[in-house]
Amino acid sequence: MTTIKIFLVEDDPDWIRAMTAYLSSEPDFEVVGSATSSNEALEKAKQLAFDVVLLDIQLTDYNEEGIYTAIELNDIHPARIIMLTSMKDESIIMQAFTAGAVNFVEKTNYKELPPIIRSAHQHPRAMDALLKDYARLKREEQLKQLTQAEREVFELIEQGYTQPQMEKKLYKAESTLKNQVNKMLKKLGVTSRKEAVEKVRRKGLLPPK
């Protein structure tokens, strides 16, 4: 029997204890760790081996902190993320999928978790294809406002090209290229090249400053 390793991220210690006991009663589940904050989750993700994350959308007092934590977790340790929520706001749920979650469960329906966890772990391919396509659409949604020239500039920046390298590759004067970069940044609603790449890579989901 394959053991599914689960990581719990929830700011309520009592809920963690109760859910650990509940999930541990399943013969193929092992709760390998837990965290009560985003920072703790990200630190533990560097040390733990896990297959599935149960992640509360509402960490601390910031309603959507779990969504940004999901993005960071995927960067550190790709796993199947199931978001836990007490909200029914469709826009929040869509953001959870944008962040890479494969499913979401209302906390009051916690008894649904065992089959959902197994499905996420054992049958990931269909969801992976959907998430990949969704990520592509989110990328295109952000870049569609750019002209062809501005998009070409963005893609070179994304690949790590410096200003002189871009000038040489595109046969453009410094002033022309700077103008296109500035227009691109303005359209994306950012102030730096690094932020532009980060925003598009994260499908438009960046935590507020």
N, C-alpha and C positions, 0 to 999 in steps of 0.2 A: 504493500500500500504506500502510495506517495504521500508524504507529509507536506501540507501547505503551511508555509511559515508566514505569520501575520504580524504586522506592526500597527499598533493603535496610536492615533494622534487625536487627543481630545483634552480640553482644558478642565474637565470635571473628573477628579480622581476617583470619586465614587462610581461614576459610569465606567471608568476604565476597569476597576476591580470587578464590577458586576459583569461586564462584557468579557473580561478575561476568563472568569469562571464559566460563563455560558459557552463561549467558543471552545474552551479547553475540554469540555465534555464530549466534543466531537472527536472520534478516534483518529481522523486524518488532519486535525488542526493542531498547530503549535503557535501560541502567542510568544514571539521571541523578544518583544520589547514594547515599550510605550513611551509617550512623551506628552507633556501637558502644554507645550508652547511650540511655536514655529521654530525658534532658535534651537531648542532642545531636540526637536525632530530632525533638523538638518544635521546637527552634530552626530546624533545616533545613527542616522542613515549612512554615515561614512564608516561606521563600525559594524553594523548588523547585516546579516544575510536574511532577506525576506522576499516573499513572492507577491504578497498582497498588502496594501495599506488601507486601513479604514481611517479616513481623515474627515474630521468635523469641518464643515464650511465656516462655522462661526467660532473661530478661536479667539479667546479674550473678548474684548469689547468691540473689536473691529469686525463687522459682519462678514467681510469677504476675505479675511486673512488666510483662511484655509485654501482658497483658490490660488493665491500667490505662493503659498507653501507647496502646493501640488506642482507648480512649475519648477520650483527650486529642487524638490525631491526628485523629479524626473531627470533633472540634470545630473544629480549626484548618483542616483541608484534607480534606473528604470524599473518599474514594477507596475502591477495592476492596481490602480487607485480607485477605490470606491468611496464616494463622498457621502458623509452622513449629514443630514439636515433636519431642522425642525421647521424650515420655511417651505413655502410652496410658490415662491416667486420664480416664474419661468425664466426671467432674464438671468437670475443668479444660477439657475440650473444649467442654462446654456453656457455661461461662463465657466462652469465646472467642466463641461465637456471640452470647451476650448482649451482649458488648462491641461487636458490629457486624461481626465477621469474616464473610466470605462462604464461606470454606472453610478447611481445615487440611490440612497435608501433613507426614508424618513425614520427618525429614531424610534418612533412609536411602533414601527413595523420591523423591529430588530429580529424577530423570529424568521424573517425572510432571508437573513444574512447567510446562513450556511449554504443553501443552494446557489445563491448569487456569487458567493466567494468561489465555490467550486467551478461554476460556469466561467467566471472571469479567468481562473487559473488554467482550466483544462481546454477551453475552446476560444482562444484569443484571436484567431486569425481573422474571422469576420469583422470583429470590432476593430482590429488593427487597420484593416483596409478602410473602414469607414472613418476612423480617426485621421488616417493619412490623407484621405480625400478632403476631409473637413479642414485639416491644417492647410492644404493647398488652396482651398477656397478662401480661407481667412487671410492668407498671404496675398492672394490676388485682390481681395477686397481692399486691402491697405494700399497696394501699389497701383491700382487702376487710375488713381488721380494724377499719377506722374506721367509726363510726356515720355516718349521713347528715349530721348536723350537723357532725361533725368533718371529714368529707370536703369539705363546702361551705367550711369555714374554710380547709382546706389549699389548695383550688383558688383561693381569693381571694389567699392568700399567694403562690401560684405566679404569679398574674397581677400581683403587685407592690403589692397593697393594703396600706396602713398600718393600724395598730390603730384609730385614729379613723375611718378610711374604712370599715373592716369593721363597726365598731359602728353607723355610720350606715346602711350598706347592709342589714345583717342585723337592725336594730332590737334590738340586744342590749346589755345593760349591760356595762360594762368588766369587772366581776368574772366574769360568766358567760362572756364571750369568752375571758378569760385562762385560765379553768378548762378550756375546750374545747381551747385551744391546747396547754396543758400535757399533757392526756390524749393528744392527737394526737401530740405529740413523743415521749411515753413509748412509745406503741404502735409508732412507727416506729423506736425505738431510737436517737434522736438528742437533742441538747441545745439546738439552735437552729432557728429557722425556715429560715434559709439552708441549713443542713445537711439539713433535711427535704426541701426542694425539690431539692437536689443529689442526694440519695440516690435519690429516686424518678426523677428525670430520667436518672440513670445506671443505672437498673434494679436498684438494690440493690448495685451494685458500687462500693464505695469502698475505697481502699487503707487498710491499718491505720495508726493514728496512731502 
